[in-house]
């Protein structure tokens, strides 16, 4: 039996491309997850593994849908092989039924991990460069120094809830900024 597994990291990503490719390749059942690849417990993958029997094949659309590190992928596919289950990745044309397929799997797993690490390095370098230029990520502060001064003056005469409403912040935000300046 050919069992498919599809995964996307977030709800705004589209899993249809993967499932259509797996269906076209002949998968009789397809299990899905919407979860980060870093997460070890994946309900859809667990169900696929429960369903797989000796002689079956697990198919994924792309190698990185299965795991995030070379070590994890090699251990995972090794455990499948120990159970007599083959593995196919459509995009990379990997089929572990053959010696060449098993070799190519190891090469592609290493390349996939290197690609993720390089992407992480580029992201960190970009964030560091932005920080050097004075740009900081995240939301803008809810309170400026002028708003804090106005709030402090108003708090002399009015209750916190009224002041927070007037300067358009929550009472928790107001307390946080006022306690910083106290």
C-alpha positions as CSV (number, residue, x, y, z in Angstrom):
1,X,0.0,0.0,0.0
2,X,1.2,3.5,-0.8
3,X,0.6,5.9,2.1
4,X,1.1,9.7,1.7
5,X,2.0,12.3,4.2
6,X,1.6,16.0,3.7
7,X,2.6,18.8,6.1
8,X,2.4,22.6,6.2
9,X,3.7,24.8,9.0
10,X,0.8,27.2,9.3
11,X,-2.9,27.5,8.5
12,X,-2.2,30.2,5.8
13,X,-0.1,27.8,3.8
14,X,-1.8,25.6,1.2
15,X,-1.6,21.8,1.6
16,X,-3.5,21.1,-1.6
17,X,-0.5,21.1,-3.9
18,X,1.1,18.3,-1.8
19,X,-2.1,16.2,-1.5
20,X,-2.8,16.5,-5.2
21,X,0.7,15.4,-6.1
22,X,0.5,12.4,-3.7
23,X,-2.9,11.4,-5.1
24,X,-1.6,11.6,-8.6
25,X,1.4,9.4,-7.6
26,X,-1.1,6.7,-6.5
27,X,-1.3,7.1,-2.7
28,X,-4.3,5.2,-1.4
29,X,-4.4,7.2,1.9
30,X,-3.0,10.6,2.7
31,X,-2.4,11.8,6.3
32,X,-1.9,15.5,7.0
33,X,-0.5,17.9,9.6
34,X,-0.6,21.6,10.0
35,X,2.3,22.0,12.4
36,X,6.0,23.0,12.5
37,X,8.5,20.5,11.3
38,X,10.4,21.1,14.6
39,X,7.5,19.6,16.5
40,X,8.2,16.0,17.4
41,X,4.6,14.9,17.9
42,X,2.7,15.1,14.7
43,X,-0.8,13.5,14.8
44,X,-1.1,12.9,11.1
45,X,2.4,11.4,10.8
46,X,1.7,9.2,13.8
47,X,-1.5,7.9,12.2
48,X,0.4,7.2,9.0
49,X,3.0,5.2,10.8
50,X,0.3,3.2,12.6
51,X,-1.3,2.4,9.3
52,X,2.0,1.3,7.5
53,X,2.7,-2.4,7.3
54,X,5.7,-4.4,6.0
55,X,5.9,-4.0,2.2
56,X,4.1,-0.6,2.3
57,X,5.7,2.7,1.2
58,X,5.5,6.1,2.8
59,X,5.5,8.9,0.3
60,X,6.0,12.6,0.9
61,X,5.9,15.5,-1.6
62,X,9.2,16.9,-0.5
63,X,11.9,15.6,2.0
64,X,11.6,18.7,4.3
65,X,8.0,17.9,4.9
66,X,9.1,14.9,6.9
67,X,12.0,16.3,9.1
68,X,14.3,19.2,9.8
69,X,17.7,17.6,10.4
70,X,19.8,15.0,8.5
71,X,20.1,13.0,11.7
72,X,16.4,12.9,12.2
73,X,15.6,12.0,8.6
74,X,18.2,9.2,8.5
75,X,17.0,7.7,11.8
76,X,13.4,8.0,10.7
77,X,13.9,6.3,7.3
78,X,16.2,3.7,9.0
79,X,13.3,2.8,11.4
80,X,11.0,2.5,8.4
81,X,13.5,0.2,6.7
82,X,13.7,-1.9,9.9
83,X,10.0,-2.4,9.7
84,X,10.2,-3.4,6.0
85,X,8.7,-0.1,4.8
86,X,10.1,1.8,1.8
87,X,10.2,5.6,1.5
88,X,9.6,7.9,-1.5
89,X,10.0,11.6,-1.9
90,X,8.4,12.9,-5.0
91,X,10.2,16.2,-5.6
92,X,13.7,14.8,-5.1
93,X,12.9,11.5,-6.9
94,X,14.1,9.5,-3.9
95,X,13.1,5.9,-3.7
96,X,14.8,3.8,-0.9
97,X,13.9,0.5,-2.6
98,X,17.2,0.8,-4.5
99,X,20.8,1.3,-3.4
100,X,21.1,4.5,-5.5
101,X,17.8,5.8,-4.0
102,X,19.2,5.2,-0.4
103,X,22.5,7.0,-1.3
104,X,20.6,9.9,-2.9
105,X,18.3,10.1,0.1
106,X,21.4,10.7,2.4
107,X,22.8,13.3,0.0
108,X,19.5,15.2,-0.2
109,X,18.9,15.0,3.5
110,X,22.3,16.7,4.1
111,X,21.6,19.3,1.4
112,X,18.1,20.1,2.9
113,X,19.7,20.6,6.4
114,X,22.4,22.8,4.9
115,X,19.8,24.9,3.1
116,X,17.8,25.4,6.4
117,X,21.0,26.4,8.2
118,X,22.1,28.9,5.5
119,X,18.6,30.4,5.5
120,X,18.9,30.8,9.3
121,X,22.3,32.4,9.0
122,X,21.0,34.9,6.4
123,X,18.1,35.8,8.6
124,X,20.3,36.4,11.7
125,X,22.7,38.5,9.6
126,X,19.8,40.6,8.3
127,X,18.4,41.1,11.8
128,X,21.9,42.1,13.0
129,X,22.4,44.6,10.1
130,X,18.9,46.1,10.8
131,X,19.8,46.5,14.5
132,X,23.1,48.2,13.6
133,X,21.0,50.7,11.5
134,X,18.8,51.3,14.5
135,X,15.8,49.3,13.3
136,X,14.3,47.0,15.9
137,X,11.6,44.5,15.1
138,X,8.3,44.2,16.8
139,X,5.4,46.6,17.4
140,X,5.9,50.2,18.2
141,X,5.6,51.2,21.8
142,X,2.0,52.0,22.8
143,X,3.1,54.9,25.0
144,X,5.4,57.8,24.0
145,X,7.1,59.9,26.6
146,X,4.5,62.6,25.9
147,X,1.6,60.2,26.5
148,X,3.3,59.1,29.8
149,X,3.5,62.7,30.9
150,X,-0.1,63.4,30.0
151,X,-1.2,60.2,31.8
152,X,0.7,61.0,34.9
153,X,-0.9,64.5,35.0
154,X,-4.4,63.1,34.4
155,X,-3.9,60.4,37.1
156,X,-3.6,63.2,39.7
157,X,-7.4,63.9,39.2
158,X,-9.0,60.9,37.5
159,X,-9.2,57.1,37.9
160,X,-6.9,54.8,35.9
161,X,-9.7,53.3,33.8
162,X,-10.8,56.8,32.7
163,X,-7.2,57.9,31.9
164,X,-6.5,54.7,29.9
165,X,-9.6,55.3,27.8
166,X,-8.7,58.9,27.1
167,X,-5.2,58.1,25.9
168,X,-6.4,54.9,24.1
169,X,-4.4,52.2,25.9
170,X,-5.4,49.4,28.2
171,X,-5.2,49.8,31.9
172,X,-2.5,47.1,32.0
173,X,-0.4,49.1,29.5
174,X,-1.0,52.3,31.5
175,X,0.1,50.6,34.8
176,X,3.2,49.1,33.0
177,X,4.4,52.5,31.8
178,X,3.5,54.4,34.9
179,X,5.3,51.9,37.2
180,X,8.4,52.2,35.0
181,X,8.4,56.0,35.7
182,X,7.5,55.8,39.4
